[in-house]
Amino acid sequence: MDCDALIVGGGINGTAIARDAAGRGLRVVLCEKDDLGAHTSSASSKLIHGGLRYLEHYEFGLVRKALIERETLLRCAPHIMRPLRFVMPHEEGKGPGARPAWLIRAGLFLYDRLARREFLPASHAIDLRSHPAGAPLQPRFTRGFMYSDGWVDDARLVVLNALDAHERGATILTHTRCAPPQRDADRWKATLEGQGRRLQVTARCLVNAAGPWAARFLQGAKGRANPADATRALRLIKGSHIVVPRLFAHPHAYIFQHPDGRIVFALPYEEAFTLIGTTDIDYRGDLDKVAISAEETAYLCQLANRYFAQRITPADVVWSYSGVRPLVEDAAAHASAATRDYRLELDASVGSTSAPLLSVFGGKITTSRKLAEHAVDQLAAALGHRAPAWTANACLPGGDLFGATPGKRGVLESGAWTARQAARYPWLPPQLVERYGRAYGTRIDTLLAACGRLADLGQEVVPGLYEAELRYLMQHEWACSAADILWRRTKLGLHLAPASAAILDEWIAARQPAPVL
């Protein structure tokens, strides 16, 4: 198989690069050793945000870039993203990490003005004694601040980037490993293995978007100048989250300042739950076996108990997840202070005509589209391919709620759009209309193309999951296991009995195609 770009890594950066490159007319092959977004990209805090706390580290350029991208992404995918208001309770002078009120006001003033806001409200002070957000908190918190950012279904964002790339001509190969590639004259040659198949790929350029595995992959690439430098490129930081039964009923989120200087979020999650995180710990373990520790769980519970009136213990945790963030090594003393910006390294050092190798280090979900744009700019120039950037003005699949051009109407009127779908599909239960609308946007029409009544959805394999949706996820979104569906394509794993996974895996196994040898 010949292509212009072989991309290794199916997280947010790899899929965003594949989408951008395919949209510019490049022939793209992307391989991912597991499921799309199976690791770091589905283990985030689910936020599209500028990074308020990065202002303390004087990363004004990163915050401005992220704030601009925040509104761009919200417009491009309003079905899987939404504006979210954050409440910051304030208690003066508690611990060495406490921020005084004047500093918070100054930071929020700057946060509101570093980039243009089209539809997100500005920050302001609030009286927690009368505001609904004050009710779940301990009584000593009487004042606070409120500001705007956004929420995202991170795993679906990865899948939608891959889907758009595929529809623009890219080949997406999941559960497919890339053996150490070889640079040969003006081409990269690689063997891809997985799902009972072996493919020989020849590519004009290679993109290393392997996330936490990027340094390891770089060391194995044959034909680059200084492979030993790869080990110094990344700082691996583990971030963990816990999910507990709902601690508050209002739609706002909280941002808490811990006395140790850490910032932790508490977010409304899946209607019945509260998501709390994250931790920041240097990680040196097995990247395929990342999990929350008992100490992290206790830490997050203790932090929540410092703020909420309702106390929680580790026994209240219904789910937890962890991911390793591959941050650019900047010699920061603490993991939480390490930069969240990205670095792109283009290696064409063997000769002016040698095949380029582009490595992606660092980054965050909010800036993934911009990272991809910068990456493809470099690749296109190296390959002599002239094509303009385009993704800032294109909806992700399903995001065209009110037309193909992204606009603030999709952000502000997504509820009205969902209500319209309920009228179009009156036979669909309201909870399914809501969930389908939030997950698939306008692709709900593809999912329901052959359906005119509830019975047409087929068997309800497990509660809330009908055959029509399962077939859609397998045929269009590369889902091939219960974990793919219950924890990444949907979050129904939170709502179903543990035995549901085995039932679903059995259903999937009976319908999987035979391996391609």
C-alpha positions in Angstrom: 0.0 0.0 0.0 1.4 3.4 -1.0 0.5 6.6 0.7 1.7 10.1 1.3 1.5 10.0 5.1 1.6 7.1 7.5 0.4 8.2 10.9 1.1 6.0 13.9 -1.3 6.7 16.8 -5.0 6.9 16.9 -5.5 9.4 19.8 -6.7 12.9 19.3 -3.5 14.2 17.8 -3.1 11.4 15.3 -6.8 11.5 14.2 -6.8 15.3 13.9 -3.7 15.2 11.7 -5.2 12.4 9.6 -8.4 14.5 9.1 -6.5 17.7 8.2 -4.1 15.9 5.8 -6.9 13.9 4.1 -8.9 17.1 3.6 -5.9 18.7 1.8 -5.7 15.8 -0.7 -2.9 13.8 0.9 -3.2 10.0 0.8 -3.3 9.0 4.5 -3.0 5.7 6.4 -3.4 5.8 10.2 -2.7 2.8 12.4 -3.6 2.4 16.1 -2.5 -0.6 18.2 -5.7 -0.5 20.3 -9.0 1.2 19.9 -9.3 4.9 18.8 -8.7 7.1 21.8 -8.3 4.1 24.1 -5.7 5.6 26.3 -4.8 9.3 27.1 -7.4 10.9 24.8 -10.3 9.3 26.6 -8.9 9.8 30.1 -9.1 13.6 30.2 -11.2 15.9 32.4 -13.6 16.3 29.4 -12.9 20.0 29.1 -12.5 22.4 26.2 -10.7 25.2 28.1 -8.1 27.9 27.9 -6.4 26.6 31.1 -7.0 29.3 33.7 -4.2 28.0 36.0 -1.6 28.2 33.2 -1.7 32.0 33.6 0.2 31.5 36.9 3.0 30.0 34.9 3.0 32.9 32.5 1.9 30.7 29.5 -0.1 33.5 28.0 0.5 32.3 24.4 -0.8 28.8 25.2 -3.8 30.2 27.0 -4.6 32.6 24.2 -4.3 29.8 21.6 -6.5 27.5 23.6 -9.1 30.2 24.2 -9.4 30.9 20.5 -9.7 27.1 19.8 -12.3 26.7 22.6 -14.9 28.6 20.6 -13.7 27.2 17.2 -14.3 23.6 18.5 -17.6 24.5 20.2 -18.9 25.8 16.8 -17.6 22.8 14.8 -19.0 20.0 17.0 -21.9 21.4 19.1 -23.5 17.9 19.5 -20.6 16.5 21.5 -19.6 19.8 23.2 -21.3 22.5 25.2 -20.5 25.7 27.1 -20.1 25.1 30.8 -20.0 27.6 33.7 -17.5 27.1 36.4 -17.8 28.1 40.1 -14.7 28.8 42.0 -15.4 29.0 45.8 -13.0 31.3 47.6 -11.6 31.1 51.1 -9.0 33.7 51.9 -5.6 32.7 53.2 -5.9 28.9 53.6 -2.6 27.2 52.9 0.5 28.1 50.9 -1.2 27.4 47.6 -4.2 29.7 48.2 -4.8 32.5 45.7 -5.9 35.9 47.1 -9.2 37.3 45.8 -7.4 40.2 44.0 -5.2 37.7 42.1 -8.2 35.6 41.1 -10.1 38.7 39.8 -7.0 39.8 37.8 -6.6 36.3 36.3 -10.3 36.1 35.3 -10.1 39.6 33.9 -7.2 38.5 31.7 -8.9 35.2 30.9 -11.9 37.0 29.6 -9.9 39.3 27.3 -7.0 37.2 25.9 -9.2 36.1 23.1 -12.5 37.2 21.6 -15.7 35.6 23.0 -18.7 35.4 20.8 -21.1 33.5 22.9 -19.5 32.6 26.3 -20.5 34.9 29.2 -17.8 36.9 31.1 -16.7 36.1 34.6 -18.1 37.7 37.7 -18.2 37.4 41.5 -21.1 35.5 43.1 -22.6 35.3 46.6 -22.6 31.6 47.5 -25.1 32.2 50.3 -27.8 32.9 47.7 -26.6 31.3 44.5 -27.7 27.7 43.7 -24.1 26.6 43.4 -23.6 27.5 47.1 -26.1 25.0 48.4 -24.0 21.8 48.0 -20.9 23.5 49.6 -19.9 23.7 53.2 -21.3 26.8 54.9 -18.0 28.5 55.3 -17.8 29.2 51.6 -19.8 32.4 51.2 -18.3 34.0 48.1 -16.8 32.9 44.9 -16.3 33.5 41.2 -17.9 32.2 38.0 -16.4 32.0 34.5 -17.0 30.2 31.2 -15.3 27.3 29.5 -16.6 24.2 27.7 -17.3 20.4 28.1 -16.5 17.7 25.5 -17.0 14.0 25.1 -13.3 13.4 24.5 -13.6 9.8 23.2 -16.2 10.8 20.6 -14.1 13.8 19.5 -11.3 11.3 18.6 -13.8 9.0 16.7 -15.3 11.9 14.8 -11.9 13.1 13.6 -11.2 9.6 12.4 -14.6 9.3 10.7 -14.1 12.6 8.9 -10.6 11.6 7.8 -12.0 8.3 6.5 -14.8 10.0 4.6 -12.1 12.2 3.0 -10.2 9.2 1.8 -7.9 8.1 4.7 -7.4 4.5 5.6 -8.0 4.0 9.4 -6.6 0.7 10.9 -7.4 0.0 14.5 -5.9 -2.8 16.6 -3.0 -2.7 14.2 0.6 -2.3 15.3 3.4 -0.7 13.3 6.7 -2.6 13.4 9.8 -0.4 13.6 9.8 1.4 10.2 12.7 1.8 7.9 13.7 5.0 6.1 14.8 4.0 2.6 16.0 6.7 0.2 12.9 8.9 -0.2 10.3 6.6 1.4 9.4 5.0 4.7 8.7 1.4 4.7 6.6 -0.2 7.5 4.9 -3.5 8.3 1.5 -3.1 9.9 0.1 -6.2 11.7 -3.3 -6.7 13.4 -6.7 -8.3 13.2 -5.3 -11.3 11.3 -3.7 -9.2 8.5 -0.2 -7.9 7.6 0.2 -4.9 5.3 3.3 -3.5 3.8 3.1 0.3 3.6 5.3 2.6 1.7 4.9 6.3 2.7 6.4 9.6 1.6 6.4 10.7 5.2 6.0 9.3 8.7 4.0 10.9 11.6 4.8 9.8 15.1 1.7 10.6 17.1 2.0 7.7 19.5 1.3 9.8 22.6 3.0 8.3 25.7 4.7 5.8 23.4 6.1 8.5 21.1 9.7 8.5 22.5 9.8 4.6 22.4 8.5 4.6 18.8 11.1 7.3 17.8 13.9 5.2 19.2 12.8 2.2 17.0 12.5 4.2 13.8 15.5 3.3 11.6 17.2 6.0 9.6 16.8 9.0 11.9 19.8 11.0 13.0 19.9 10.9 16.9 17.5 8.2 18.3 19.0 8.6 21.8 17.5 12.1 22.0 14.0 10.6 22.0 14.1 9.6 25.6 14.5 13.2 26.7 11.6 14.6 24.7 8.7 13.7 27.0 7.7 13.9 30.6 5.0 11.3 31.4 2.4 12.5 33.9 -0.4 10.3 35.2 -3.8 11.9 35.7 -6.6 10.1 37.5 -10.3 10.8 38.0 -13.1 9.3 40.1 -16.8 9.2 39.5 -19.3 9.2 42.4 -23.0 9.5 42.7 -24.2 13.0 42.0 -23.2 15.6 44.6 -25.2 18.5 43.1 -28.1 18.9 40.8 -27.4 22.3 39.1 -25.7 22.4 35.7 -22.5 24.2 36.7 -19.1 22.7 37.4 -16.7 23.6 40.2 -13.0 24.4 40.2 -11.3 23.9 43.6 -8.1 25.4 44.8 -6.4 22.9 47.2 -4.0 24.3 49.8 -1.2 22.3 48.2 -1.6 24.5 45.1 -3.4 21.8 43.0 -6.5 22.7 40.9 -9.2 20.0 40.8 -12.5 20.0 39.0 -15.9 18.6 40.0 -18.2 18.2 37.0 -21.8 17.2 36.4 -21.4 13.8 34.6 -23.9 11.6 32.8 -26.8 13.2 34.7 -26.6 10.9 37.8 -22.9 11.3 38.6 -20.1 13.8 39.6 -16.7 13.5 38.0 -13.7 14.6 40.2 -10.1 15.1 39.0 -7.4 15.2 38.1 -4.2 14.2 39.9 -0.7 15.0 38.4 2.0 12.4 39.2 5.2 11.5 37.3 4.7 8.1 35.8 7.4 5.4 35.0 5.3 2.2 34.9 3.8 0.1 32.2 1.9 2.3 29.8 -0.5 -0.5 29.0 -1.5 -0.9 32.6 -2.2 2.6 33.9 -4.6 2.7 36.8 -5.6 4.9 39.7 -3.8 4.2 43.0 -5.5 4.0 46.4 -3.6 7.1 47.4 -5.0 9.1 44.4 -8.5 7.9 45.2 -8.1 9.0 48.8 -6.6 12.3 47.8 -9.5 13.2 45.5 -12.1 12.1 48.1 -10.4 14.2 50.8 -10.2 17.2 48.4 -13.9 16.9 47.6 -14.8 16.6 51.3 -13.0 19.9 52.0 -15.6 21.7 49.8 -18.8 19.7 49.6 -21.2 19.3 52.5 -21.9 15.7 51.5 -18.9 13.6 52.4 -17.6 10.8 50.2 -15.2 7.9 50.7 -13.4 5.5 48.4 -16.3 3.2 48.8 -18.6 5.7 47.0 -16.5 5.6 43.8 -18.5 3.9 41.1 -15.8 4.2 38.4 -12.3 5.6 38.0 -9.9 6.1 35.1 -6.4 7.1 34.5 -4.3 8.3 31.6 -0.7 9.2 31.0 -0.2 12.6 29.5 2.9 12.9 27.3 4.0 16.4 28.2 7.0 18.3 26.7 9.9 18.1 29.1 10.5 21.6 30.5 12.3 20.7 33.8 9.4 22.0 35.9 9.8 21.0 39.5 6.2 19.8 39.9 4.2 17.7 37.5 1.2 20.1 37.7 3.5 22.9 36.5 4.8 21.1 33.4 3.7 22.9 30.2 0.7 21.7 28.3 1.9 23.2 25.0 3.0 21.0 22.2 6.2 20.6 20.1 6.5 19.4 16.6 9.9 18.0 15.5 10.5 17.5 11.8 13.4 15.2 11.1 14.6 15.1 7.5 18.3 15.0 8.5 19.5 12.2 6.3 19.3 14.4 3.3 17.3 17.0 1.6 15.5 14.4 -0.4 14.9 12.0 2.4 11.4 11.1 3.7 10.3 13.4 6.5 9.6 12.1 10.0 7.3 14.4 12.1 7.1 13.7 15.8 4.4 15.2 18.0 5.2 15.8 21.6 2.7 17.2 24.2 -0.5 19.0 23.5 -4.0 19.0 24.9 -7.4 18.2 23.5 -8.4 21.9 23.2 -5.5 22.7 20.9 -5.5 19.4 18.9 -7.1 21.0 15.8 -4.5 23.7 15.8 -1.7 21.2 16.4 -2.9 19.2 13.4 -3.0 22.3 11.2 0.6 23.2 12.1 1.7 19.6 11.6 0.1 19.3 8.1 1.5 22.7 7.2 5.0 21.3 7.8 4.3 18.1 6.1 2.7 19.7 3.0 5.7 22.0 2.6 8.1 19.1 3.0 6.2 17.1 0.4 5.8 20.0 -2.0 2.0 19.8 -1.7 0.2 23.1 -1.8 -3.2 23.1 -0.1 -4.7 25.6 2.4 -5.7 24.9 5.9 -9.5 24.2 6.2 -10.6 22.7 9.4 -11.4 25.9 11.3 -14.5 26.4 9.1 -15.7 22.8 8.8 -18.1 20.9 11.1 -17.1 17.5 12.4 -19.4 14.7 11.4 -22.8 15.3 12.9 -22.0 18.8 13.9 -23.8 20.5 11.1 -27.0 21.1 13.1 -27.9 24.2 11.2 -25.9 23.9 8.1 -22.4 23.0 6.8 -20.8 26.2 8.0 -19.9 26.3 11.8 -21.7 29.0 13.7 -22.8 30.0 17.1 -26.4 29.0 16.4 -25.4 25.3 16.8 -23.9 26.1 20.2 -26.8 28.3 21.5 -29.7 26.3 20.0 -28.6 22.7 20.3 -31.5 22.0 22.7 -34.0 23.3 20.1 -32.4 21.1 17.5 -32.8 18.0 19.7 -36.5 19.0 20.3 -36.9 19.0 16.5 -35.5 15.4 16.3 -38.1 14.3 18.9 -40.8 15.6 16.6 -39.2 13.9 13.5 -38.9 10.6 15.4 -42.0 10.6 17.7 -41.8 6.8 18.1 -38.3 7.1 19.7 -38.3 7.2 23.5 -37.3 10.7 24.7 -34.1 9.4 26.5 -32.9 7.8 23.2 -33.6 11.0 21.2 -31.5 12.9 23.7 -28.7 10.5 23.8 -28.6 9.9 20.0 -28.7 13.7 19.4 -25.8 14.3 21.8 -23.7 11.5 20.4 -24.4 11.5 16.7 -25.8 14.9 15.9 -27.2 14.9 12.3 -25.8 11.4 11.8 -28.9 10.3 13.7 -30.4 10.1 10.2 -27.8 7.5 9.2 -28.3 5.5 12.3 -32.1 5.5 11.9 -32.2 5.3 8.1 -34.1 2.1 7.9 -36.3 2.7 11.0 -39.8 3.9 11.2 -40.9 2.4 14.5 -39.2 1.2 17.7 -39.3 -2.5 16.6 -37.1 -1.5 13.6 -34.2 -0.8 15.9 -33.9 -4.6 16.4 -33.2 -6.5 19.6 -32.4 -4.5 22.7 -29.1 -6.4 23.4 -28.6 -4.7 26.7 -30.7 -2.0 28.3 -30.7 1.1 26.1 -28.5 -0.5 23.3 -30.4 -1.7 20.2 -29.1 -3.6 17.3 -29.4 -0.6 15.0 -27.0 1.5 17.1 -24.6 -1.4 17.5 -24.5 -2.0 13.8 -23.9 1.7 13.2 -21.0 1.7 15.7 -19.4 -1.4 14.2 -19.8 -0.3 10.5 -19.0 3.4 10.8 -17.0 3.9 14.0 -14.6 0.9 14.3 -16.2 -0.5 17.5 -15.4 -4.1 18.0 -15.8 -4.8 21.7 -18.1 -4.0 24.6 -15.4 -1.7 26.1 -15.3 0.3 22.9 -19.0 0.8 23.0 -19.8 1.1 26.7 -16.9 3.3 27.7 -15.8 5.2 24.6 -18.6 5.4 22.0 -21.1 5.8 24.8 -20.8 6.0 28.6 -23.5 3.4 29.1 -21.1 1.3 31.2 -21.9 3.7 34.1 -25.6 2.9 33.9 -25.6 -0.9 33.2 -24.9 -4.0 35.3 -21.4 -5.4 35.0 -22.7 -8.5 33.3 -23.8 -6.4 30.3 -20.3 -6.3 28.9 -20.1 -10.1 28.5 -23.6 -10.2 26.8 -22.5 -7.4 24.4 -19.1 -9.1 23.6 -20.9 -12.3 22.8 -23.3 -10.4 20.5 -20.4 -8.7 18.8 -18.3 -11.8 18.4 -21.1 -13.5 16.5 -21.1 -10.7 13.9 -17.5 -9.9 13.5 -16.1 -10.6 10.0 -13.6 -13.3 9.5 -9.9 -12.2 9.8 -8.2 -11.0 6.6 -5.0 -12.9 6.2 
